[in-house]
Amino acid sequence: MRMPSSVLCVAAIACVLMIGVSGCGRDAPIEPTPGLDGAWRGTITRGATAGTITLLLTQSGAGVTGTWTADLDGLAFDQTGSTGGTVTGSTVSLFLTPETPLTCASGATLSGTLAMNGSLVGGRLTGDYVMFACDSVATGRIEVTRD
């Protein structure tokens, strides 16, 4: 018994669609979380010392740029500078580079850039940072909320 060509045509189209749909969703890139634009204020800590930090961020796709200001009470770290980084899903990586580099007693000059890896949950951005200082590697935490 021979099948009508219209039935074969519909069956062939259905097979192609099923094969095409079965590949959907695999290895799909994680879209950046929208909404980092604006002012973020909160705390920056280094050990037991805490201070204030303000980030002014602009997000374009997965890229983040902006400026920052920090005042870490009791430490010589009253700085302003530029921010760059990326967003992947809720993961945020920021690099905070001060306008004024660190000048060490040895005469060496370091950029003083803080590298922060954090997460964005709702209106709260939190993460740990690391920075090379003249005499050590400084670590701490940044916790900010949308202003």
Z-matrix of the N, CA and C atoms (Angstrom, degrees):
N
C 1 1.436
C 2 1.515 1 109.10
N 3 1.266 2 114.83 1 133.01
C 4 1.446 3 121.58 2 -176.00
C 5 1.532 4 110.36 3 -98.54
N 6 1.421 5 116.49 4 134.74
C 7 1.466 6 121.15 5 179.14
C 8 1.512 7 109.32 6 -83.66
N 9 1.339 8 115.43 7 143.11
C 10 1.460 9 117.77 8 175.85
C 11 1.528 10 110.33 9 -63.44
N 12 1.320 11 116.45 10 147.31
C 13 1.465 12 121.28 11 -178.10
C 14 1.514 13 112.26 12 -62.46
N 15 1.318 14 120.07 13 -29.01
C 16 1.465 15 121.60 14 178.95
C 17 1.521 16 111.11 15 -67.17
N 18 1.330 17 117.56 16 -35.80
C 19 1.464 18 120.82 17 177.69
C 20 1.519 19 109.58 18 -68.44
N 21 1.326 20 117.43 19 -42.51
C 22 1.460 21 120.62 20 178.23
C 23 1.530 22 110.93 21 -63.77
N 24 1.306 23 116.82 22 -38.78
C 25 1.467 24 121.12 23 179.49
C 26 1.526 25 110.88 24 -64.27
N 27 1.339 26 117.65 25 -44.99
C 28 1.468 27 121.66 26 178.46
C 29 1.525 28 110.27 27 -63.78
N 30 1.340 29 117.49 28 -41.22
C 31 1.467 30 121.40 29 179.53
C 32 1.524 31 110.66 30 -64.02
N 33 1.325 32 116.89 31 -40.71
C 34 1.464 33 120.37 32 179.55
C 35 1.524 34 111.05 33 -65.71
N 36 1.315 35 117.76 34 -42.62
C 37 1.469 36 121.19 35 178.26
C 38 1.519 37 110.21 36 -63.47
N 39 1.334 38 117.70 37 -41.63
C 40 1.467 39 121.25 38 178.70
C 41 1.519 40 110.84 39 -61.51
N 42 1.326 41 117.73 40 -41.76
C 43 1.473 42 121.03 41 178.81
C 44 1.530 43 111.07 42 -63.42
N 45 1.316 44 116.89 43 -43.92
C 46 1.470 45 120.43 44 179.48
C 47 1.517 46 110.33 45 -62.33
N 48 1.322 47 117.94 46 -43.86
C 49 1.459 48 121.24 47 179.40
C 50 1.520 49 111.40 48 -63.63
N 51 1.326 50 117.67 49 -41.85
C 52 1.469 51 120.53 50 -179.81
C 53 1.520 52 110.97 51 -64.65
N 54 1.321 53 116.92 52 -41.29
C 55 1.464 54 119.88 53 179.00
C 56 1.524 55 109.92 54 -65.75
N 57 1.327 56 117.82 55 -42.09
C 58 1.463 57 122.06 56 179.42
C 59 1.512 58 112.14 57 -64.96
N 60 1.340 59 117.89 58 -42.29
C 61 1.463 60 121.56 59 -178.50
C 62 1.511 61 111.40 60 -70.60
N 63 1.345 62 117.67 61 -32.78
C 64 1.462 63 119.20 62 -178.06
C 65 1.521 64 112.08 63 -64.89
N 66 1.333 65 118.51 64 -22.85
C 67 1.456 66 121.30 65 178.44
C 68 1.515 67 113.60 66 -86.76
N 69 1.323 68 117.10 67 -8.81
C 70 1.461 69 119.97 68 -178.00
C 71 1.518 70 110.88 69 -68.71
N 72 1.324 71 116.20 70 143.41
C 73 1.454 72 121.17 71 175.74
C 74 1.516 73 113.74 72 88.94
N 75 1.313 74 118.64 73 -15.96
C 76 1.457 75 119.99 74 178.57
C 77 1.513 76 110.02 75 -77.88
N 78 1.299 77 115.02 76 136.20
C 79 1.457 78 121.51 77 177.01
C 80 1.525 79 112.65 78 51.68
N 81 1.322 80 116.06 79 29.45
C 82 1.460 81 119.22 80 177.37
C 83 1.519 82 108.82 81 -71.13
N 84 1.318 83 118.10 82 135.20
C 85 1.463 84 119.41 83 179.38
C 86 1.523 85 110.94 84 -65.26
N 87 1.320 86 115.28 85 147.27
C 88 1.457 87 120.70 86 176.87
C 89 1.519 88 107.34 87 -78.61
N 90 1.309 89 115.13 88 123.45
C 91 1.457 90 119.84 89 -179.00
C 92 1.525 91 110.32 90 -74.35
N 93 1.323 92 117.99 91 143.52
C 94 1.462 93 120.27 92 176.84
C 95 1.522 94 110.78 93 -66.37
N 96 1.319 95 115.21 94 148.35
C 97 1.451 96 120.49 95 176.49
C 98 1.515 97 108.83 96 -77.55
N 99 1.327 98 117.60 97 121.10
C 100 1.453 99 118.29 98 178.46
C 101 1.522 100 110.51 99 -74.84
N 102 1.298 101 116.68 100 157.08
C 103 1.447 102 119.07 101 170.04
C 104 1.504 103 118.10 102 107.63
N 105 1.327 104 120.32 103 21.02
C 106 1.462 105 120.23 104 173.97
C 107 1.520 106 111.69 105 -84.71
N 108 1.331 107 116.86 106 -9.23
C 109 1.460 108 120.69 107 -179.02
C 110 1.524 109 111.48 108 -57.56
N 111 1.326 110 115.81 109 134.66
C 112 1.455 111 120.50 110 173.49
C 113 1.514 112 113.63 111 119.87
N 114 1.323 113 114.28 112 -168.83
C 115 1.469 114 122.15 113 -177.62
C 116 1.522 115 110.36 114 -93.34
N 117 1.325 116 115.20 115 138.02
C 118 1.459 117 123.80 116 177.81
C 119 1.527 118 107.09 117 -128.32
N 120 1.336 119 117.65 118 130.98
C 121 1.470 120 121.20 119 -178.97
C 122 1.524 121 109.62 120 -131.02
N 123 1.346 122 114.47 121 148.31
C 124 1.451 123 118.10 122 178.50
C 125 1.508 124 112.04 123 174.25
N 126 1.346 125 115.10 124 -143.71
C 127 1.460 126 120.42 125 -174.33
C 128 1.528 127 111.57 126 -115.99
N 129 1.334 128 113.02 127 150.19
C 130 1.455 129 122.29 128 170.00
C 131 1.520 130 105.49 129 -125.09
N 132 1.328 131 117.03 130 131.99
C 133 1.468 132 120.69 131 179.94
C 134 1.522 133 109.85 132 -124.02
N 135 1.309 134 114.09 133 149.84
C 136 1.465 135 122.99 134 172.82
C 137 1.519 136 105.18 135 -140.54
N 138 1.326 137 116.38 136 103.53
C 139 1.465 138 120.63 137 -173.22
C 140 1.514 139 109.21 138 65.79
N 141 1.336 140 115.69 139 -129.48
C 142 1.464 141 120.52 140 -179.91
C 143 1.532 142 112.55 141 -88.74
N 144 1.333 143 116.87 142 -1.56
C 145 1.459 144 120.84 143 -177.93
C 146 1.519 145 110.21 144 -92.77
N 147 1.325 146 116.47 145 130.50
C 148 1.467 147 121.14 146 179.79
C 149 1.517 148 110.00 147 -123.20
N 150 1.307 149 115.63 148 152.47
C 151 1.456 150 121.69 149 177.33
C 152 1.514 151 109.85 150 -151.07
N 153 1.311 152 115.64 151 -166.30
C 154 1.459 153 120.77 152 -178.15
C 155 1.523 154 110.64 153 -111.58
N 156 1.321 155 115.88 154 151.16
C 157 1.456 156 121.36 155 176.70
C 158 1.525 157 108.68 156 -141.91
N 159 1.329 158 115.51 157 143.20
C 160 1.457 159 122.63 158 175.07
C 161 1.521 160 107.81 159 -127.79
N 162 1.326 161 116.49 160 129.34
C 163 1.455 162 122.97 161 176.06
C 164 1.522 163 108.22 162 -115.26
N 165 1.312 164 117.61 163 131.76
C 166 1.460 165 122.72 164 172.43
C 167 1.522 166 106.21 165 -113.03
N 168 1.334 167 116.84 166 105.76
C 169 1.457 168 121.58 167 -169.27
C 170 1.522 169 112.83 168 -114.43
N 171 1.334 170 114.24 169 149.35
C 172 1.460 171 123.02 170 172.88
C 173 1.522 172 106.94 171 -130.80
N 174 1.339 173 116.27 172 127.65
C 175 1.455 174 121.01 173 179.17
C 176 1.518 175 109.78 174 -109.90
N 177 1.340 176 115.52 175 133.90
C 178 1.452 177 122.38 176 175.05
C 179 1.516 178 107.15 177 -132.65
N 180 1.328 179 116.96 178 103.85
C 181 1.469 180 120.60 179 -173.86
C 182 1.517 181 108.83 180 64.57
N 183 1.328 182 116.09 181 -126.21
C 184 1.464 183 120.12 182 179.16
C 185 1.523 184 112.72 183 -90.95
N 186 1.337 185 117.83 184 -3.62
C 187 1.463 186 121.47 185 -178.17
C 188 1.520 187 112.78 186 -93.18
N 189 1.338 188 115.13 187 146.41
C 190 1.466 189 121.90 188 178.72
C 191 1.527 190 108.12 189 -129.82
N 192 1.333 191 116.59 190 134.25
C 193 1.454 192 122.25 191 173.99
C 194 1.516 193 108.14 192 -135.02
N 195 1.322 194 116.27 193 167.09
C 196 1.454 195 119.25 194 176.95
C 197 1.508 196 112.62 195 159.95
N 198 1.336 197 114.26 196 -159.06
C 199 1.457 198 122.37 197 179.21
C 200 1.520 199 109.24 198 -133.32
N 201 1.324 200 115.67 199 165.89
C 202 1.462 201 120.87 200 178.44
C 203 1.514 202 110.54 201 -148.90
N 204 1.329 203 114.77 202 157.80
C 205 1.460 204 123.32 203 175.35
C 206 1.522 205 106.83 204 -139.42
N 207 1.336 206 116.97 205 133.79
C 208 1.463 207 120.75 206 179.32
C 209 1.518 208 110.55 207 -136.69
N 210 1.322 209 115.20 208 146.45
C 211 1.461 210 123.38 209 174.94
C 212 1.518 211 106.44 210 -134.59
N 213 1.327 212 115.70 211 101.97
C 214 1.458 213 121.37 212 -178.76
C 215 1.522 214 107.71 213 -97.31
N 216 1.325 215 116.29 214 99.85
C 217 1.471 216 123.62 215 -174.11
C 218 1.529 217 112.26 216 -50.87
N 219 1.327 218 115.72 217 130.15
C 220 1.456 219 121.01 218 174.88
C 221 1.516 220 114.78 219 85.17
N 222 1.320 221 117.98 220 -10.94
C 223 1.464 222 120.74 221 178.03
C 224 1.520 223 108.50 222 -117.08
N 225 1.301 224 116.00 223 154.10
C 226 1.462 225 119.89 224 179.15
C 227 1.525 226 108.87 225 -78.53
N 228 1.322 227 115.59 226 65.68
C 229 1.462 228 119.76 227 -178.30
C 230 1.520 229 110.27 228 -139.14
N 231 1.306 230 116.07 229 57.00
C 232 1.457 231 121.27 230 171.33
C 233 1.518 232 104.85 231 -98.45
N 234 1.324 233 116.53 232 103.11
C 235 1.455 234 120.90 233 -170.59
C 236 1.519 235 112.48 234 -134.33
N 237 1.311 236 114.87 235 158.86
C 238 1.460 237 123.55 236 167.53
C 239 1.522 238 106.31 237 -133.39
N 240 1.321 239 115.97 238 158.64
C 241 1.452 240 117.43 239 179.69
C 242 1.511 241 113.04 240 -179.67
N 243 1.331 242 114.18 241 -164.78
C 244 1.459 243 121.07 242 -177.93
C 245 1.524 244 110.57 243 -105.34
N 246 1.329 245 114.79 244 156.45
C 247 1.461 246 122.05 245 -178.95
C 248 1.520 247 109.29 246 -125.82
N 249 1.308 248 116.06 247 139.46
C 250 1.462 249 122.73 248 172.69
C 251 1.511 250 108.24 249 -142.93
N 252 1.320 251 117.01 250 154.86
C 253 1.451 252 118.53 251 178.85
C 254 1.509 253 112.86 252 171.86
N 255 1.341 254 114.11 253 -166.80
C 256 1.454 255 121.27 254 -177.76
C 257 1.520 256 110.72 255 -138.74
N 258 1.337 257 114.19 256 159.08
C 259 1.454 258 122.50 257 175.85
C 260 1.524 259 107.89 258 -128.73
N 261 1.326 260 116.50 259 129.94
C 262 1.458 261 122.07 260 173.88
C 263 1.520 262 107.15 261 -133.26
N 264 1.313 263 116.89 262 107.49
C 265 1.455 264 120.02 263 -174.39
C 266 1.512 265 108.90 264 63.15
N 267 1.325 266 117.10 265 -124.64
C 268 1.464 267 120.41 266 177.96
C 269 1.529 268 112.33 267 -97.95
N 270 1.337 269 117.59 268 4.19
C 271 1.465 270 122.08 269 179.36
C 272 1.522 271 110.15 270 -89.94
N 273 1.326 272 115.42 271 127.56
C 274 1.464 273 121.43 272 -177.86
C 275 1.524 274 108.79 273 -121.91
N 276 1.326 275 116.85 274 127.40
C 277 1.469 276 122.26 275 174.52
C 278 1.527 277 107.41 276 -116.74
N 279 1.325 278 115.81 277 121.92
C 280 1.463 279 120.68 278 -178.78
C 281 1.521 280 110.21 279 -124.45
N 282 1.326 281 115.27 280 147.41
C 283 1.454 282 122.85 281 172.93
C 284 1.517 283 106.97 282 -120.90
N 285 1.326 284 116.48 283 116.64
C 286 1.455 285 122.68 284 -178.83
C 287 1.524 286 108.05 285 -104.67
N 288 1.329 287 116.67 286 109.01
C 289 1.458 288 122.25 287 -176.48
C 290 1.522 289 109.57 288 -107.09
N 291 1.349 290 117.61 289 120.21
C 292 1.464 291 119.71 290 -179.79
C 293 1.527 292 112.00 291 -70.06
N 294 1.340 293 115.15 292 152.14
C 295 1.465 294 120.63 293 176.39
C 296 1.517 295 110.69 294 -63.87
N 297 1.342 296 116.54 295 -36.63
C 298 1.456 297 121.99 296 -177.88
C 299 1.527 298 109.38 297 -106.49
N 300 1.332 299 118.41 298 117.50
C 301 1.467 300 120.14 299 178.23
C 302 1.531 301 111.62 300 -66.62
N 303 1.328 302 116.05 301 162.54
C 304 1.468 303 121.22 302 177.09
C 305 1.522 304 108.87 303 -80.96
N 306 1.316 305 116.79 304 131.44
C 307 1.461 306 121.52 305 174.52
C 308 1.522 307 107.21 306 -110.06
N 309 1.310 308 115.46 307 117.97
C 310 1.464 309 121.56 308 -176.21
C 311 1.532 310 110.89 309 -87.38
N 312 1.338 311 115.88 310 160.60
C 313 1.467 312 121.22 311 178.93
C 314 1.525 313 111.06 312 -59.44
N 315 1.323 314 117.18 313 -29.12
C 316 1.464 315 121.24 314 -179.67
C 317 1.524 316 112.09 315 -74.02
N 318 1.336 317 116.30 316 -10.13
C 319 1.461 318 120.65 317 -176.90
C 320 1.525 319 112.74 318 98.10
N 321 1.313 320 116.23 319 -9.41
C 322 1.470 321 119.88 320 178.06
C 323 1.526 322 109.74 321 -69.98
N 324 1.308 323 115.27 322 150.10
C 325 1.460 324 121.15 323 177.00
C 326 1.521 325 108.83 324 -120.08
N 327 1.322 326 115.93 325 128.46
C 328 1.460 327 121.91 326 178.51
C 329 1.524 328 109.07 327 -115.83
N 330 1.324 329 116.60 328 149.71
C 331 1.468 330 119.83 329 -179.29
C 332 1.523 331 111.67 330 -66.27
N 333 1.328 332 117.49 331 -31.96
C 334 1.459 333 120.70 332 -178.26
C 335 1.515 334 113.52 333 76.61
N 336 1.333 335 117.79 334 15.73
C 337 1.464 336 121.80 335 -178.28
C 338 1.523 337 111.31 336 -67.81
N 339 1.334 338 115.24 337 131.19
C 340 1.458 339 122.12 338 173.10
C 341 1.518 340 107.56 339 -92.45
N 342 1.324 341 117.49 340 130.79
C 343 1.465 342 122.47 341 175.15
C 344 1.518 343 107.19 342 -107.09
N 345 1.328 344 116.36 343 116.69
C 346 1.464 345 121.60 344 -176.93
C 347 1.521 346 110.30 345 -115.29
N 348 1.314 347 116.89 346 131.45
C 349 1.460 348 123.07 347 170.46
C 350 1.506 349 106.96 348 -114.48
N 351 1.322 350 116.04 349 123.68
C 352 1.453 351 118.86 350 -175.34
C 353 1.501 352 113.07 351 -147.38
N 354 1.330 353 113.85 352 -169.12
C 355 1.455 354 119.96 353 179.44
C 356 1.517 355 109.82 354 -137.78
N 357 1.318 356 113.70 355 149.52
C 358 1.450 357 122.18 356 178.83
C 359 1.521 358 107.92 357 -110.65
N 360 1.321 359 115.47 358 117.70
C 361 1.461 360 121.13 359 177.18
C 362 1.520 361 106.79 360 -128.32
N 363 1.328 362 115.29 361 111.96
C 364 1.458 363 119.52 362 -176.49
C 365 1.515 364 109.68 363 61.16
N 366 1.307 365 117.17 364 -128.73
C 367 1.459 366 122.31 365 179.28
C 368 1.508 367 112.62 366 -97.54
N 369 1.339 368 118.34 367 26.93
C 370 1.469 369 122.04 368 -177.46
C 371 1.527 370 110.07 369 -127.24
N 372 1.335 371 115.85 370 126.95
C 373 1.456 372 123.08 371 177.99
C 374 1.524 373 107.90 372 -116.32
N 375 1.328 374 117.09 373 120.30
C 376 1.463 375 121.34 374 -178.68
C 377 1.521 376 109.79 375 -133.73
N 378 1.331 377 115.57 376 149.59
C 379 1.457 378 118.96 377 176.77
C 380 1.506 379 112.77 378 -178.85
N 381 1.321 380 114.31 379 164.26
C 382 1.463 381 122.21 380 178.15
C 383 1.528 382 109.00 381 -95.55
N 384 1.339 383 115.70 382 149.10
C 385 1.465 384 119.67 383 179.24
C 386 1.519 385 110.14 384 -127.70
N 387 1.321 386 114.28 385 162.10
C 388 1.458 387 122.64 386 173.72
C 389 1.527 388 106.77 387 -137.00
N 390 1.348 389 115.48 388 144.89
C 391 1.457 390 121.55 389 -179.45
C 392 1.521 391 108.48 390 -149.02
N 393 1.326 392 116.71 391 136.89
C 394 1.460 393 120.29 392 174.51
C 395 1.515 394 108.57 393 -83.46
N 396 1.331 395 115.99 394 118.51
C 397 1.461 396 122.52 395 176.39
C 398 1.533 397 107.49 396 -103.14
N 399 1.317 398 116.59 397 175.06
C 400 1.466 399 120.75 398 -177.17
C 401 1.525 400 112.72 399 -60.14
N 402 1.324 401 116.29 400 -40.99
C 403 1.462 402 119.98 401 -173.70
C 404 1.523 403 114.09 402 -113.32
N 405 1.318 404 118.20 403 1.95
C 406 1.466 405 119.94 404 -176.07
C 407 1.523 406 110.31 405 -167.91
N 408 1.319 407 113.25 406 179.11
C 409 1.454 408 120.94 407 170.10
C 410 1.523 409 105.45 408 -103.93
N 411 1.304 410 116.13 409 118.47
C 412 1.464 411 120.87 410 -178.27
C 413 1.524 412 109.33 411 -91.44
N 414 1.318 413 115.62 412 136.64
C 415 1.461 414 120.75 413 175.48
C 416 1.518 415 108.85 414 -128.94
N 417 1.302 416 115.26 415 157.08
C 418 1.453 417 119.35 416 179.19
C 419 1.510 418 111.06 417 -175.74
N 420 1.312 419 115.30 418 -161.58
C 421 1.461 420 121.52 419 -175.28
C 422 1.525 421 110.21 420 -138.34
N 423 1.327 422 115.22 421 144.82
C 424 1.454 423 122.32 422 174.74
C 425 1.528 424 107.29 423 -121.78
N 426 1.321 425 115.84 424 129.72
C 427 1.467 426 122.05 425 176.98
C 428 1.525 427 108.12 426 -133.82
N 429 1.332 428 116.17 427 114.43
C 430 1.459 429 120.86 428 -178.34
C 431 1.521 430 110.61 429 -131.75
N 432 1.322 431 114.68 430 154.78
C 433 1.456 432 120.85 431 174.15
C 434 1.526 433 108.64 432 -126.01
N 435 1.312 434 114.58 433 157.84
C 436 1.467 435 119.19 434 -179.99
C 437 1.517 436 109.21 435 -62.40
N 438 1.318 437 115.42 436 133.75
C 439 1.451 438 122.13 437 -177.61
C 440 1.517 439 110.58 438 -79.14
